[in-house]
Every structure is written in C-alpha cells, then in structure tokens.
Amino acid sequence: MFALASFELSLQKKSGKILKLMDTYGVIGNPIQHSLSPLIHTLFAEQTKQQLIYRPILVAVDSLASALNEFQAQGGKGLNITLPFKQQAFQLVNAHSERAMCAFAINTLKFNDEGDRLGDNTDGVGLIRDITLHHQFSIRGKKVLLLGAGGAVRGVIKPILQEEPSELVIANRTENKAQALAGEFLKYGSVRALTFSALVENQFDLIINGTAASLSESSIELPENIMTNNAYCYDMVYGKGTTPFLHWAKSQGAKLCSDGLGMLVEQAAESFFIWRGVKPDTLPVLTKLKEMTRC
C-alpha cells in the first residue's frame, strides 16, 4: 500500500494570497524503485512549466484496487501503470480508449473531476515514434517480425500495422498464442503467426523483441540468417548494458540496433499530453537519460 499523504506535498504561493496544492501524479508497479518515469515527468513538467508532483508508488501485487481507490480519493490526477498491473488495471476503469481496448491493458490512467477513470495505452505510439522519429526508420513496405505474444506485444500490433508494413509476422514459442493474436488483428493488415523455429525460411527488415527474455537476461533461440542486409533490431526492454537480444542482433550483422529507452520517453510524453494537454519536447529528455544510463 501507499499513502498519498506521505508524498512531499508542495505549495505554490500566487499573488501573496492564494495557496494552491500541486496536482499529483505517479507510477504504480512492483518493483518500482528502478523506474525512470518520475525523472522523465519531472523534466517534462520543468520544460513545459507545469506545476505537478510525480512519484513512484510501490503496491503489493494483491492491492491494486485499493491503491487506485486511495489515490483517487486523495485527489490524485493521473497514474502510469507498469508491471505487473497493466492487464489488471484494465478491469478497474470506467472508460477505455480504443488503444486500450486493442491491448486489453492500460499504462495510463486519468481521473476527472466527476470521479471517472479513463484508461489508455500509450505503448504503441511510444514504440512507433521512437522507431520513426528518433531512429528515422520507415516501417512502410517493410517485412516486420514481432517476437512474443504477451501483453507488451498486444499493445503494439495495431500501431505497427497502421504504418503499412508489407507483412507483420508474430513469432512465439507457443504457436497457438501467436495464431490467436494474429487472427484478432487481421482486419488491420497483413499479419501471420510462426514459431521461432519456423522463421528459418524468412528474412525481415525490422525485428522487434517484445518478449520478457531481456528482463531476466535470457537469450532467445532464433535461427541464423533471418535478417535482410539493412535490418534494424529493436528491443522493447531498456537498461545500462546491451541486452542478450541485441547481442544476438549485432552478431548477426544488424545494421541498426536500439533498446526501448526512446519508447519509454515517447509513451511518457503521450501520457503527459493526456493529463495536461501539453506536448513536451522529448529529444532533450531522451538525450539526458542516455547520458545518465549509458555511463
């Protein structure tokens, strides 16, 4: 559990007469101490001159509902939701965005003055913005491989298909999970499912790792020679070192490799816009985070 009262509540004096309590936001997860979200949103707030407080909130795995109730009752304005609560939180909101409905998971909660909870999912837009803006890679007409069939993958399938790749292949150790996902999203574009071993007869321009393997420093058993000459490999996980997936990608001759730090910043920027109606400039924030995490 947590107590909003334990936050470092700040008061701002206006015209020497009015004391205003800053709007409060946070990120809920377990674990949460590693989260970069408080720093990112603090930098966004400073840049856009928004008066707010953003804090990490550790919640017991069986206490999400009560944590949301308490945060909302004490005047909290919005939350980011991270592991392991994204799918559970989907069940605890009054209204869902189209992006959340596609993902069956939420990473952004907004509380309005009427007491409603709007759930959204900004992971997909974060991924696409990082790939297309920061790395200037066009997905249109490319053959894309998406590894995994869990919640992280579900949230990015439609945004990838909206970029009009020539084909999207979802690969997973358990083929029926990948097939089920592919079937759900066929209406949005060309998508099919394969097992990891069945990838051997294919080559891809963009390979995205959406599995949890990198979180546990585990490798994925993938066939060799599944990349085109100018292939780009992207790991949705981020960290100080090179992930096992990106080690594999470099050994296979990938032309470009990147982790999910830019995705983290871009999905946060979308959350910030949902809450505050202001779009921050992500490049200086991403540059600062790279300086901090790459040393």
C-alpha positions as CSV (number, residue, x, y, z in Angstrom):
1,M,0.0,0.0,0.0
2,F,0.9,3.6,-0.1
3,A,-0.2,6.8,1.4
4,L,-0.6,9.9,-0.7
5,A,-0.1,11.9,2.4
6,S,3.4,10.7,2.6
7,F,4.2,12.4,-0.7
8,E,6.3,15.6,-0.4
9,L,3.3,17.9,-1.0
10,S,4.4,21.3,-2.4
11,L,2.6,24.6,-2.1
12,Q,2.8,27.4,-4.5
13,K,2.1,31.0,-3.5
14,K,0.2,33.1,-6.0
15,S,-0.1,36.9,-5.7
16,G,0.7,36.6,-2.0
17,K,-2.8,35.4,-1.3
18,I,-3.7,32.0,-2.8
19,L,-2.1,28.8,-1.8
20,K,-2.6,26.1,-4.4
21,L,-1.9,22.3,-3.9
22,M,0.1,20.9,-6.9
23,D,-1.6,18.2,-9.0
24,T,-0.3,14.8,-8.1
25,Y,0.7,12.0,-10.5
26,G,2.6,8.8,-10.1
27,V,3.6,5.4,-11.4
28,I,2.4,2.2,-9.8
29,G,4.3,-1.0,-10.1
30,N,6.1,-3.8,-8.2
31,P,9.0,-3.5,-8.2
32,I,9.2,0.3,-8.8
33,Q,12.5,1.6,-7.5
34,H,14.2,1.2,-10.9
35,S,11.6,3.4,-12.7
36,L,12.8,6.3,-14.7
37,S,9.2,7.7,-15.1
38,P,9.5,10.1,-12.1
39,L,12.6,11.7,-13.6
40,I,11.0,11.9,-17.1
41,H,7.8,13.5,-16.0
42,T,9.7,15.9,-13.7
43,L,11.8,17.0,-16.7
44,F,8.6,17.3,-18.8
45,A,7.0,19.5,-16.1
46,E,10.0,21.8,-15.8
47,Q,10.3,22.1,-19.6
48,T,6.5,23.0,-20.1
49,K,6.2,24.9,-16.8
50,Q,3.5,22.6,-15.5
51,Q,3.0,22.6,-11.7
52,L,2.8,19.0,-10.6
53,I,4.3,16.3,-8.5
54,Y,5.1,12.8,-9.8
55,R,6.2,9.9,-7.5
56,P,6.9,6.2,-7.7
57,I,4.3,4.1,-5.8
58,L,5.1,0.6,-4.7
59,V,1.9,-1.5,-4.5
60,A,1.5,-5.1,-3.2
61,V,0.5,-7.5,-6.0
62,D,-2.9,-8.0,-4.5
63,S,-3.6,-4.4,-3.5
64,L,-4.1,-2.6,-6.9
65,A,-7.8,-1.9,-6.5
66,S,-7.4,-0.4,-3.0
67,A,-4.4,1.6,-4.1
68,L,-6.3,3.2,-7.0
69,N,-9.2,4.0,-4.7
70,E,-7.0,5.7,-2.2
71,F,-5.0,7.7,-4.8
72,Q,-8.2,8.9,-6.4
73,A,-9.9,9.7,-3.1
74,Q,-7.0,11.9,-2.0
75,G,-7.2,14.0,-5.2
76,G,-4.6,12.3,-7.5
77,K,-5.0,13.3,-11.1
78,G,-3.4,10.5,-13.0
79,L,-1.2,7.4,-13.0
80,N,1.1,5.4,-15.1
81,I,0.7,1.6,-14.7
82,T,3.7,-0.7,-15.1
83,L,4.5,-4.3,-14.5
84,P,2.7,-6.4,-13.3
85,F,-0.5,-4.4,-13.2
86,K,-1.3,-3.3,-16.8
87,Q,-3.9,-6.0,-17.5
88,Q,-5.3,-6.0,-14.0
89,A,-5.8,-2.2,-14.2
90,F,-7.8,-2.6,-17.4
91,Q,-10.6,-4.1,-15.3
92,L,-10.7,-1.2,-12.9
93,V,-11.5,1.8,-15.1
94,N,-14.8,3.3,-16.2
95,A,-13.9,4.0,-19.8
96,H,-11.3,2.7,-22.2
97,S,-9.6,4.4,-25.2
98,E,-9.6,2.5,-28.5
99,R,-5.9,1.8,-27.9
100,A,-6.6,0.3,-24.5
101,M,-9.3,-1.9,-26.0
102,C,-6.9,-3.3,-28.6
103,A,-4.3,-4.0,-26.0
104,F,-6.6,-5.3,-23.2
105,A,-4.1,-3.5,-21.0
106,I,-3.6,0.1,-19.8
107,N,-0.5,2.0,-18.9
108,T,-2.1,5.4,-18.4
109,L,-5.0,6.4,-16.0
110,K,-6.6,9.8,-15.9
111,F,-9.0,10.8,-13.1
112,N,-11.5,13.5,-14.0
113,D,-13.5,15.8,-11.6
114,E,-16.6,13.7,-12.0
115,G,-14.8,10.7,-10.5
116,D,-14.4,8.8,-13.7
117,R,-11.3,6.8,-14.7
118,L,-10.1,6.8,-18.3
119,G,-7.7,4.0,-19.2
120,D,-5.4,4.4,-22.2
121,N,-2.4,2.6,-23.6
122,T,0.4,4.7,-25.0
123,D,3.0,1.9,-25.5
124,G,2.2,1.5,-29.2
125,V,2.5,5.2,-30.1
126,G,5.7,5.3,-28.0
127,L,7.3,2.5,-30.0
128,I,6.3,3.9,-33.4
129,R,7.5,7.4,-32.5
130,D,10.9,6.1,-31.3
131,I,11.5,4.0,-34.4
132,T,10.3,6.5,-37.0
133,L,11.3,9.8,-35.4
134,H,14.4,9.2,-33.3
135,H,15.8,6.4,-35.5
136,Q,14.3,7.6,-38.8
137,F,13.3,4.1,-39.9
138,S,10.3,3.9,-42.1
139,I,8.1,0.8,-41.5
140,R,6.1,1.2,-44.6
141,G,6.6,-1.6,-47.1
142,K,9.0,-3.4,-44.7
143,K,8.7,-7.0,-43.5
144,V,8.4,-6.9,-39.7
145,L,9.0,-9.7,-37.2
146,L,7.5,-9.2,-33.7
147,L,8.8,-11.7,-31.1
148,G,6.4,-12.7,-28.3
149,A,2.7,-13.0,-27.7
150,G,2.1,-11.3,-24.3
151,G,0.7,-8.0,-23.2
152,A,3.6,-6.0,-24.4
153,V,3.2,-7.3,-27.9
154,R,-0.6,-6.9,-27.9
155,G,-0.3,-3.2,-27.3
156,V,1.9,-2.5,-30.3
157,I,0.4,-4.7,-33.1
158,K,-2.2,-2.3,-34.4
159,P,0.2,0.7,-34.3
160,I,2.7,-1.3,-36.3
161,L,0.1,-2.3,-38.9
162,Q,-1.1,1.3,-39.2
163,E,2.4,2.1,-40.5
164,E,1.6,-0.2,-43.5
165,P,4.4,-2.8,-43.5
166,S,4.3,-5.3,-46.3
167,E,3.8,-8.0,-43.7
168,L,3.9,-8.5,-39.9
169,V,4.9,-11.9,-38.5
170,I,4.2,-12.7,-34.9
171,A,6.6,-15.4,-33.6
172,N,6.3,-17.2,-30.3
173,R,7.5,-20.4,-28.7
174,T,3.8,-21.4,-28.3
175,E,2.4,-21.1,-31.8
176,N,-1.3,-21.2,-30.8
177,K,-0.9,-18.0,-28.8
178,A,0.7,-16.2,-31.8
179,Q,-2.0,-17.5,-34.1
180,A,-4.7,-16.2,-31.8
181,L,-3.2,-12.8,-31.7
182,A,-2.7,-12.7,-35.5
183,G,-6.3,-13.7,-36.0
184,E,-7.5,-10.8,-33.9
185,F,-5.6,-8.2,-35.8
186,L,-6.0,-9.5,-39.4
187,K,-8.6,-6.8,-40.0
188,Y,-5.9,-4.1,-39.7
189,G,-3.4,-5.5,-42.1
190,S,-1.3,-8.5,-43.3
191,V,-0.3,-10.5,-40.2
192,R,0.5,-14.1,-39.6
193,A,2.0,-16.3,-36.9
194,L,5.0,-18.7,-36.8
195,T,7.1,-20.5,-34.2
196,F,10.6,-19.4,-33.6
197,S,12.0,-22.4,-35.4
198,A,9.8,-21.8,-38.5
199,L,11.4,-18.5,-39.1
200,V,14.3,-20.1,-40.8
201,E,12.9,-19.6,-44.3
202,N,12.2,-15.9,-43.8
203,Q,14.1,-12.7,-43.8
204,F,13.0,-9.4,-42.1
205,D,13.8,-5.7,-42.3
206,L,12.7,-5.0,-38.7
207,I,12.8,-7.4,-35.8
208,I,11.2,-6.2,-32.5
209,N,11.7,-8.2,-29.3
210,G,8.5,-8.0,-27.2
211,T,9.3,-11.0,-25.0
212,A,10.3,-10.8,-21.4
213,A,13.6,-12.6,-22.0
214,S,15.8,-9.5,-21.7
215,L,14.3,-8.6,-18.3
216,S,15.8,-11.8,-17.0
217,E,19.0,-11.5,-19.1
218,S,17.9,-14.6,-21.1
219,S,18.5,-15.2,-24.7
220,I,16.0,-16.2,-27.4
221,E,16.8,-19.2,-29.6
222,L,16.4,-17.8,-33.1
223,P,17.6,-19.2,-36.4
224,E,20.5,-17.5,-38.2
225,N,20.2,-15.5,-41.4
226,I,16.7,-14.1,-40.8
227,M,17.7,-10.5,-41.4
228,T,17.9,-8.6,-44.6
229,N,21.2,-6.7,-45.4
230,N,19.9,-3.4,-43.8
231,A,17.9,-4.9,-40.9
232,Y,17.0,-3.0,-37.8
233,C,16.7,-4.8,-34.5
234,Y,14.8,-3.2,-31.6
235,D,14.4,-4.5,-28.0
236,M,11.5,-3.0,-26.1
237,V,13.5,-3.5,-22.9
238,Y,16.0,-0.9,-21.8
239,G,18.9,-0.9,-19.5
240,K,22.5,0.2,-18.9
241,G,24.1,-2.7,-20.9
242,T,23.3,-4.3,-24.2
243,T,20.5,-6.9,-23.9
244,P,21.0,-10.5,-24.9
245,F,18.7,-9.9,-27.8
246,L,20.8,-7.0,-29.1
247,H,24.0,-9.0,-28.6
248,W,22.5,-11.6,-30.9
249,A,21.4,-9.0,-33.4
250,K,24.9,-7.5,-33.6
251,S,26.4,-10.9,-34.0
252,Q,24.0,-11.5,-37.0
253,G,25.1,-8.3,-38.6
254,A,22.1,-6.0,-37.9
255,K,22.8,-2.6,-39.4
256,L,21.0,-0.7,-36.6
257,C,20.2,-1.8,-33.0
258,S,18.4,0.0,-30.2
259,D,16.7,-0.6,-26.9
260,G,13.4,0.7,-25.6
261,L,14.6,3.8,-23.8
262,G,13.2,6.1,-26.5
263,M,9.9,4.2,-26.4
264,L,9.8,4.8,-22.6
265,V,10.2,8.5,-23.2
266,E,7.7,8.7,-26.0
267,Q,5.0,6.8,-24.3
268,A,5.5,9.0,-21.2
269,A,5.1,12.1,-23.4
270,E,1.8,10.8,-24.7
271,S,0.6,10.2,-21.1
272,F,1.7,13.7,-20.2
273,F,-0.3,15.1,-23.1
274,I,-3.4,13.1,-22.0
275,W,-3.1,14.6,-18.5
276,R,-2.0,18.1,-19.2
277,G,-2.9,18.9,-22.8
278,V,0.7,19.9,-23.5
279,K,3.2,18.0,-25.7
280,P,6.7,18.1,-24.3
281,D,9.8,18.1,-26.5
282,T,11.2,14.5,-26.0
283,L,14.6,14.9,-27.6
284,P,16.4,16.8,-24.8
285,V,14.9,14.5,-22.2
286,L,16.0,11.4,-24.1
287,T,19.4,12.8,-24.6
288,K,19.7,13.4,-20.8
289,L,18.6,9.9,-20.0
290,K,21.1,8.4,-22.4
291,E,23.9,10.4,-20.7
292,M,22.8,9.0,-17.4
293,T,22.2,5.4,-18.3
294,R,25.0,4.8,-20.7
295,C,27.8,5.9,-18.5
